[in-house]
Amino acid sequence: MDKSEIIFGNEMSKKTIRKASKSKQKYVKKFGDDKDARYILSTSVNASIGESLGVRNINITSGMVSGQPDFDREKGIIVGNIRMGFGHYRIAMAIASAANAMGFTPYWMDLNSYKETTGGKVINAQNKLYSFGSRLSGKSRLFNHFVWEPMNYEGFRQISYNAADQKNAELMTSVFGDIPKELPFVATHVWPAQAAVHAGMKHVVNAIPDNWPMALHLSEGSIHTVQTHSAYLGYRILNGMNKDEILKAMPAGDIRYTGHYIDHELVSNIVTDCEARMKRAQDGQPLRFLLTIGGAGAQKEIFAAIISHLLPYVETKKAALYINVGDYKNVWEDLLKEIPHLKQHAVEHFNNWKETAAFAGAALCGEVEGVHGFWHENIFEAVYTSNLLMRSADVLVTKPSELAFYPIPKLFIRRVGGHEQWGAVHSAEIGDGTLECRDIPHTLQMIELFLEDGKLLGDMCINIVQNKEAGIYDGAYKVVELAMNKKNK
């Protein structure tokens, strides 16, 4: 059955089917179709997170003869992903971390990294468009209001959008030729999930991000996992995915609620880290704010306002700052230009992974003052730096994307895309984050509350511990367990 024609029993219109086919052909015309190509695969230890998370990369080279990759067929699990911003990489790291902690071998398969393949070129082209839109939405209120918000909120929600994605995913299957079909495959973006199903992988789990049900994330043939109960209900009935029409529901066996996708290193240390936050507050140590600037470099002006507001508190040792600009050094350089006196307070931790890891480790028990900037050219290091710093930070300042689900007190700045607002709603309701602060004045007001009212931080820490006891942050373990059990049935 053509997965772009019938989706969970819901027939697509002829117009939608034609549009989906045209989308695929557009990319074939631009990038070719390598469905008959064969790629030799090999695996290697990931240089950045191989030692800590046990991750092995899946590498490919072009060739006409199948290779013999050294997959662990008993305990191996593939984490399929793409880089689109930092979010999908971070979720993939959480799944890999949980798999490693559970005694399995996580293999990292980034379809976006295979630049020579048709699929890699298609993903790269769409990623560039998304990054451009994300940056533009932060600069233009008109574009954000009339284009970006509606697209991210309702456009991607419609089931007709999924039809086009299913067709495009047919161009991403050639790299699966040497992958043992019985290996469990967990996708942290829908395109790898769709590609794996099209390629004949037998045990596919589609780990859905965010908290706003969208047809964009559907991959029929896989088991879908969600992080909240409300998302479960929304996906189960495909709520609003064809405007007001009632659609046939997703079968119960195709979806599971798991809880939040969080790294083992963070989940296992929740109690210790929350106790440390409360003790630092009692001892009058500087309140540590971790600012994570997303992969697209959006919302820079909000972060500049936050940093400017906090610098006087840094000078009086009431606050300390961690600023992670990921792999965008230009963002740090722009901040230095825009904010007077930032440079004189800042210590730069640039492109030295061992030094960054050592700083994060020492900060768990030691004192921290001033401003600490982090930039790493390597994407794994750029993303995982925030995870390392999270344990010793007191407040995470972030847009309400994938980080909305992490077990640390959070201050939410303005979203990028309407779908993200529901991450803040969920976090506020379970008590581990603020409401979404949709403008700079409200953001600065919330910062003042954190600085002046210790009860705000304390209550969030208490709630995080209670959420842990309820299993809310155990989603990554449950996803891995589901993938391995699916294989063993």
SVG drawing of the C-alpha trace seen along z (x, -y; Angstrom):
<svg xmlns="http://www.w3.org/2000/svg" viewBox="-16 -49 57 62">
<polyline fill="none" stroke="black" stroke-width="0.4" points="0.0,0.0 1.3,-3.5 1.7,-5.2 0.9,-8.6 -2.5,-7.5 -4.0,-5.9 -2.8,-7.0 -4.2,-5.0 -7.2,-4.1 -7.9,-7.6 -7.9,-8.0 -6.1,-11.0 -7.7,-13.1 -6.4,-12.8 -5.1,-16.3 -3.1,-15.5 -1.7,-12.4 -0.7,-14.3 0.9,-17.0 2.9,-14.4 4.2,-12.8 5.2,-16.2 7.1,-16.9 9.1,-13.7 9.7,-14.3 10.9,-17.8 13.7,-16.4 14.5,-13.6 14.9,-16.2 17.2,-18.3 19.2,-15.6 18.6,-12.3 17.4,-9.0 20.0,-6.6 17.5,-3.8 19.7,-1.3 22.9,-2.4 24.5,-0.4 26.5,-1.9 29.2,-0.1 28.7,-0.5 31.1,-0.5 30.9,-1.6 33.2,-3.6 33.3,-5.0 31.9,-8.5 34.8,-10.8 32.7,-13.0 30.0,-10.9 31.4,-7.4 33.1,-7.1 30.4,-8.6 27.3,-7.3 28.7,-4.2 27.7,-5.6 29.0,-4.2 28.6,-6.0 27.3,-4.3 29.5,-5.5 29.0,-5.0 31.0,-5.1 29.7,-4.7 30.2,-1.4 28.4,1.3 29.3,4.2 27.7,4.7 29.9,4.5 29.9,6.4 29.3,3.9 30.1,5.1 26.7,4.7 25.9,6.2 22.8,8.2 21.9,9.2 22.2,5.9 22.5,3.3 19.9,0.5 20.0,-2.1 19.1,-5.7 18.0,-7.3 18.0,-11.1 18.7,-14.2 20.1,-17.6 17.3,-20.1 18.2,-22.7 19.6,-21.0 16.3,-19.4 16.3,-16.1 20.0,-15.5 19.4,-16.1 16.5,-13.6 18.7,-11.1 21.4,-11.5 18.8,-10.9 17.8,-7.6 21.4,-6.6 22.2,-7.4 19.3,-5.3 20.3,-2.4 23.9,-2.5 22.8,-2.6 20.5,0.4 23.4,2.5 22.7,2.0 24.9,0.7 23.5,-2.5 24.4,-3.1 24.1,-6.7 22.5,-7.0 22.2,-10.6 20.6,-10.6 21.5,-14.3 25.2,-13.5 25.2,-11.3 25.8,-14.3 26.5,-12.1 23.1,-10.4 19.9,-11.6 18.2,-11.4 21.0,-13.5 20.6,-16.2 16.8,-16.3 17.1,-16.6 19.8,-19.2 17.7,-21.3 14.7,-21.2 16.8,-21.9 18.2,-25.0 14.7,-26.3 13.6,-25.5 16.6,-27.3 16.1,-30.3 12.4,-30.5 13.3,-30.1 15.8,-33.0 13.4,-35.2 10.5,-34.6 12.6,-36.1 13.4,-39.2 10.1,-39.8 6.8,-39.9 4.8,-40.0 6.5,-36.9 6.1,-35.2 2.4,-36.1 1.3,-35.3 3.7,-32.5 5.8,-30.9 3.3,-30.5 0.5,-29.2 2.8,-26.8 4.2,-25.3 0.9,-25.3 -1.7,-24.2 0.2,-23.6 2.3,-20.8 -0.7,-19.5 -2.7,-18.5 -2.6,-14.9 -2.1,-16.0 1.4,-17.3 2.2,-13.7 1.4,-12.4 4.1,-14.5 6.7,-13.6 6.0,-9.9 6.7,-10.3 9.9,-12.2 11.0,-9.6 11.1,-7.0 14.3,-8.8 16.0,-8.2 16.1,-4.4 19.3,-3.5 21.5,-3.7 19.6,-0.9 20.9,1.8 23.4,3.2 21.4,2.7 20.1,5.9 16.4,5.6 15.8,7.1 17.8,4.5 15.6,2.2 15.4,-1.3 14.4,-4.3 13.9,-7.5 14.0,-10.9 12.7,-12.6 9.9,-11.4 11.9,-11.2 14.3,-8.5 11.2,-6.6 9.5,-6.8 12.6,-5.9 13.3,-2.9 9.7,-1.6 10.0,-2.1 13.4,-0.3 11.8,2.8 13.1,2.3 11.0,4.6 11.1,2.9 10.8,-0.8 9.9,-3.2 9.1,-6.8 9.9,-9.0 7.7,-12.1 8.9,-15.4 6.9,-18.4 3.4,-18.5 1.2,-19.5 -0.1,-16.6 0.8,-17.1 0.5,-14.8 4.0,-15.8 5.2,-13.3 3.2,-10.3 5.1,-7.2 2.6,-4.4 4.3,-1.1 6.2,-2.2 5.2,-2.5 4.7,-6.1 5.8,-7.3 4.7,-10.5 5.8,-12.4 2.4,-13.5 -1.0,-12.1 -2.6,-14.9 -0.4,-14.2 -1.4,-10.6 -5.1,-11.5 -4.4,-14.0 -2.5,-11.5 -4.8,-8.6 -7.8,-10.4 -5.6,-12.4 -7.2,-15.5 -7.7,-18.4 -5.5,-16.8 -8.0,-17.4 -9.5,-20.6 -13.0,-19.8 -13.3,-16.3 -13.4,-13.3 -10.7,-10.9 -10.3,-7.2 -8.3,-6.8 -4.8,-5.5 -4.9,-1.8 -4.1,-1.4 -1.1,0.8 0.6,-1.9 1.1,-4.5 2.4,-4.5 2.8,-7.1 6.3,-6.9 7.1,-10.2 9.9,-12.6 12.9,-11.6 15.8,-12.4 19.4,-11.2 20.2,-8.6 23.0,-10.9 20.4,-13.5 17.5,-11.3 19.8,-9.3 21.1,-12.4 17.8,-14.4 17.6,-14.2 21.3,-15.0 21.2,-18.0 18.0,-19.4 19.4,-19.2 22.5,-21.0 20.4,-23.8 18.5,-24.4 21.7,-24.3 23.4,-26.9 20.3,-29.1 20.4,-28.8 24.1,-29.6 23.7,-32.7 25.7,-31.6 25.2,-33.2 22.1,-31.9 23.3,-30.1 21.5,-30.7 22.1,-28.5 21.3,-30.2 21.0,-27.9 20.8,-29.6 19.3,-27.3 20.9,-25.9 19.3,-28.4 20.6,-31.3 17.1,-32.6 16.0,-35.0 19.4,-36.5 17.9,-39.8 16.0,-38.2 19.2,-36.6 21.1,-39.9 18.5,-41.7 18.7,-38.9 22.4,-39.1 22.5,-42.9 19.9,-42.7 21.9,-40.1 25.4,-41.6 24.9,-44.0 23.9,-40.9 26.9,-39.1 29.1,-42.0 27.5,-41.8 27.8,-38.0 24.1,-37.4 24.1,-35.7 26.4,-33.7 25.9,-32.8 26.5,-29.9 26.0,-30.8 26.1,-28.0 26.0,-29.3 26.4,-25.7 28.4,-25.6 27.5,-29.2 30.6,-31.3 29.2,-34.3 26.4,-34.5 28.9,-34.9 30.8,-37.5 27.5,-39.4 26.7,-39.3 30.1,-40.8 29.4,-43.6 25.9,-44.3 26.5,-44.1 29.0,-46.5 31.2,-45.0 30.3,-41.4 33.8,-40.6 35.4,-41.8 33.3,-39.3 33.4,-36.4 35.6,-33.3 35.5,-31.6 35.4,-27.8 35.9,-27.4 36.4,-24.2 38.1,-22.3 35.8,-19.4 37.9,-18.0 38.2,-21.5 34.4,-22.0 33.7,-18.6 36.2,-19.3 34.5,-22.6 31.1,-21.0 32.3,-18.3 34.0,-20.8 30.9,-23.0 28.9,-20.2 30.5,-20.8 32.6,-23.9 31.7,-27.6 31.0,-29.4 31.1,-33.2 31.1,-35.5 30.1,-34.6 31.1,-31.5 30.7,-31.2 30.8,-27.9 31.3,-27.3 32.2,-24.0 32.6,-23.4 31.7,-19.8 27.9,-19.4 27.9,-16.6 29.9,-18.7 27.8,-21.8 24.6,-20.1 25.8,-18.0 27.5,-20.9 24.1,-22.1 23.4,-18.6 26.7,-18.6 26.1,-22.1 22.5,-21.4 23.3,-19.4 25.2,-22.3 22.8,-25.0 20.0,-26.4 17.7,-27.8 17.6,-26.9 16.6,-29.8 15.2,-28.4 12.5,-28.5 9.8,-25.8 11.1,-23.2 12.6,-19.8 14.3,-21.4 10.8,-22.0 10.8,-18.4 14.1,-18.4 14.3,-18.0 15.7,-21.4 13.9,-24.6 13.1,-26.4 12.4,-30.0 10.7,-29.9 11.3,-32.8 9.2,-33.3 8.6,-30.3 9.7,-29.8 6.6,-28.3 3.2,-27.9 3.6,-24.2 6.2,-25.0 3.9,-26.9 2.4,-23.6 5.7,-22.5 5.6,-25.4 2.0,-24.7 2.9,-21.2 6.0,-22.2 4.1,-24.8 1.3,-22.3 3.7,-19.7 5.6,-22.5 9.1,-22.3 9.0,-25.5 7.5,-28.9 4.8,-30.1 6.0,-31.2 7.3,-34.8 6.3,-36.1 8.1,-39.4 11.3,-40.8 9.6,-42.7 7.8,-39.6 11.0,-37.6 13.0,-40.1 10.1,-40.1 10.5,-36.3 14.2,-36.7 13.7,-39.1 11.3,-36.6 13.9,-33.9 16.5,-36.3 14.2,-37.7 11.9,-34.8 13.8,-31.6 10.5,-29.8 10.0,-29.8 13.2,-27.8 12.6,-25.6 9.1,-24.6 10.3,-23.7 13.0,-21.5 10.4,-19.8 8.2,-19.2 11.0,-17.8 11.8,-15.2 8.1,-14.3 7.9,-14.0 10.8,-11.6 9.1,-9.4 6.1,-9.3 8.2,-8.2 7.5,-11.3 11.2,-11.6 11.6,-7.9 10.6,-8.1 14.0,-7.3 14.2,-4.1 10.7,-3.1 11.4,-3.9 14.4,-1.6 12.5,1.1 9.7,0.9 12.1,1.2 14.0,4.2 10.7,5.9 9.3,5.4 12.3,7.2 12.1,10.1 8.4,10.8"/>
</svg>
